Amino acid sequence: MIILGFDIGGANIKAALIKDGDISETYLKYYPMWTSDLSKLSEILTDVVENISGNFNIDAIAVTMTAELSDAFYTKREGIVHIMNSLNDVFEDKDDRLYFINIYGEFIRVDDVLHDPLQVAAANWAATSKFLGEIFKDCILIDIGSTTTDIIPILNTLPLTYGKSDTDRLISGELVYTGVLRTEIPSITHKVVYREQECPISSEKFALSADVHLLLDHINITEYKIDTADGRKKNRKDSMARIARIICSDIELLSEEEILKICRYINSQQIKKIQSALEKVITSIEYKDIFQLPVIVTGLGSNFLANKAALNLGFKKIINLDEKFGKKGNIIAPSAAIALLLEKKLMDE
Amino acid sequence: MIILGFDIGGANIKAALIKDGDISETYLKYYPMWTSDLSKLSEILTDVVENISGNFNIDAIAVTMTAELSDAFYTKREGIVHIMNSLNDVFEDKDDRLYFINIYGEFIRVDDVLHDPLQVAAANWAATSKFLGEIFKDCILIDIGSTTTDIIPILNTLPLTYGKSDTDRLISGELVYTGVLRTEIPSITHKVVYREQECPISSEKFALSADVHLLLDHINITEYKIDTADGRKKNRKDSMARIARIICSDIELLSEEEILKICRYINSQQIKKIQSALEKVITSIEYKDIFQLPVIVTGLGSNFLANKAALNLGFKKIINLDEKFGKKGNIIAPSAAIALLLEKKLMDE
């Protein structure tokens, strides 16, 4: 059985092709919707499908999305309907191979989505956690991507989440709007330490978390998969210039060590942010000796953010999904998880 | 005597024409350098000069700048030299009518700037406060513009500032990177109150302070002189959609009153930010009964931000420069202040 999984985000479209229970291909297209011509979305999706599936016949297509929150769309409803229509252009109109996951982790069809679009809004975490529950019966998942962090407690194979919508998930701590690449510095911290003093920072988009993590050797230039804040290059020198600018300085006036100190401070504040959300999530769970639960970390920030936040808080057993499963660490990606889930469902039927 | 004053900022170029001690014209050109073709800067400056001075012969030109911090330039030095060269293209090469103010409030010439460019970096506050010191002997100036806030104690006619560079001024509290229009919400607060709960906000550039202040009727649409965050319109409905998005919601899901509550919360946090910088500034001043000092407020945010911050802290005498001087409130604008200062200097010589 061949299943195509789609995770249509506001910045990236991710796809995974599943062949008989295995991930055969994955594909990521950087496509920032907020600056793109949305009428071209179906062409972009067609390209992605051709790229990943070649001449394969696809038995079913599983879709999850978060792009409806992008300010490319006036409301989530408008976004979801536009994405649906673009998918209908790519495949046949209301193709009966199309499946969508909703916030309750159920697969629903085109007509159901059109009837109540909001139930598929930002449901990618539901796909991921449902899939993961089948591997780890009890655990806490921390998935840190380019822009956001998901913290999902899974007990007895099921996600035990308090929030369903993104807003509720922000409140519960299950969604933290902080990530490895696209996060602007003022959303991590309003000040840094510079020459032993607290220095407030500029509110301009002078630098991004990608610069911090590149300079701290947490990511390499290939992983810096976004536009830079100033349109200049992705290299150490230009990242240093961007970081210097956040305290209204420049690389003539700051030493490399001073810039790295600023990066280390920002990094520690980002860990604290994740840590405090994790704390909020676990205090709402009733579980005997919660710190014995394994914490499953994944995504770009698994090692230098998720791992640290969990250790700081007192968790002892931390499993890096990417290391554990090798290339298959990708299964955590919603695009793959949703395809694998759909395959299982269709096989069971 | 006819003097042209220039304040060349990263987002706006402001100019004022002084005729015999009076402001005869002011002109503002929105020109975001970080997205512009910098080789065109001299053309833009020529346009501004033609617009404001018509056929007048100008006796002298006074210049201050902050645009060198824009990420259009790699370093401040590069920015200052580029702006100098553009001015040299507009006027004759090294025109002897060109004067620049440095961070010590002194007027210097083209060759001095080329010899040590950094001394003119972000010196606009020096022009403003030197000028103001001649009107109010002892006072504290709070000038809140579209992007930043300056807090300048003036004692015995002279600015008593601890910071000279922007970085030092951030540390001392004399520069606060918060303003009425261009400030992104996460740089004001990381959370808002929503349905009696604390809700963390998205790190995306979904809305700006201009949306908050438009919805709270602090500014009108004409004063909303920047690009919107999502490229949509400057009106209440679109501003509400942008604010709803910061908690990952939309205008279908939030009521107008809920959105206004969020705005009021952000507004109160912005006042607190200015208040705490003001507190930092005054604790470093030795002055008997400091709360008796008049606080001079000016700029777009004079009434709803500067005024509130000063009152909250315990100041009793607050003077709104714009109201006191009517249209002449514009004298506080560095472009006018610097021109008036230069006129005085040239008359005295």
Boltz contact constraints between the chains, C-beta under 6 A:
constraints:
  - contact:
      token1: [A, 69]
      token2: [B, 248]
      max_distance: 6.0
  - contact:
      token1: [A, 71]
      token2: [B, 206]
      max_distance: 6.0
  - contact:
      token1: [A, 71]
      token2: [B, 230]
      max_distance: 6.0
  - contact:
      token1: [A, 74]
      token2: [B, 241]
      max_distance: 6.0
  - contact:
      token1: [A, 75]
      token2: [B, 250]
      max_distance: 6.0
  - contact:
      token1: [A, 75]
      token2: [B, 252]
      max_distance: 6.0
  - contact:
      token1: [A, 76]
      token2: [B, 250]
      max_distance: 6.0
  - contact:
      token1: [A, 166]
      token2: [B, 248]
      max_distance: 6.0
  - contact:
      token1: [A, 167]
      token2: [B, 247]
      max_distance: 6.0
  - contact:
      token1: [A, 167]
      token2: [B, 248]
      max_distance: 6.0
  - contact:
      token1: [A, 167]
      token2: [B, 249]
      max_distance: 6.0
  - contact:
      token1: [A, 170]
      token2: [B, 199]
      max_distance: 6.0
  - contact:
      token1: [A, 170]
      token2: [B, 200]
      max_distance: 6.0
  - contact:
      token1: [A, 171]
      token2: [B, 197]
      max_distance: 6.0
  - contact:
      token1: [A, 171]
      token2: [B, 199]
      max_distance: 6.0
  - contact:
      token1: [A, 177]
      token2: [B, 202]
      max_distance: 6.0
  - contact:
      token1: [A, 177]
      token2: [B, 203]
      max_distance: 6.0
  - contact:
      token1: [A, 183]
      token2: [B, 203]
      max_distance: 6.0
  - contact:
      token1: [A, 186]
      token2: [B, 186]
      max_distance: 6.0
  - contact:
      token1: [A, 186]
      token2: [B, 187]
      max_distance: 6.0
  - contact:
      token1: [A, 187]
      token2: [B, 186]
      max_distance: 6.0
  - contact:
      token1: [A, 187]
      token2: [B, 203]
      max_distance: 6.0
  - contact:
      token1: [A, 197]
      token2: [B, 171]
      max_distance: 6.0
  - contact:
      token1: [A, 199]
      token2: [B, 170]
      max_distance: 6.0
  - contact:
      token1: [A, 199]
      token2: [B, 171]
      max_distance: 6.0
  - contact:
      token1: [A, 200]
      token2: [B, 170]
      max_distance: 6.0
  - contact:
      token1: [A, 202]
      token2: [B, 177]
      max_distance: 6.0
  - contact:
      token1: [A, 203]
      token2: [B, 177]
      max_distance: 6.0
  - contact:
      token1: [A, 203]
      token2: [B, 183]
      max_distance: 6.0
  - contact:
      token1: [A, 203]
      token2: [B, 187]
      max_distance: 6.0
  - contact:
      token1: [A, 206]
      token2: [B, 71]
      max_distance: 6.0
  - contact:
      token1: [A, 230]
      token2: [B, 71]
      max_distance: 6.0
  - contact:
      token1: [A, 241]
      token2: [B, 74]
      max_distance: 6.0
  - contact:
      token1: [A, 247]
      token2: [B, 167]
      max_distance: 6.0
  - contact:
      token1: [A, 248]
      token2: [B, 69]
      max_distance: 6.0
  - contact:
      token1: [A, 248]
      token2: [B, 166]
      max_distance: 6.0
  - contact:
      token1: [A, 248]
      token2: [B, 167]
      max_distance: 6.0
  - contact:
      token1: [A, 249]
      token2: [B, 167]
      max_distance: 6.0
  - contact:
      token1: [A, 250]
      token2: [B, 75]
      max_distance: 6.0
  - contact:
      token1: [A, 250]
      token2: [B, 76]
      max_distance: 6.0
  - contact:
      token1: [A, 252]
      token2: [B, 75]
      max_distance: 6.0
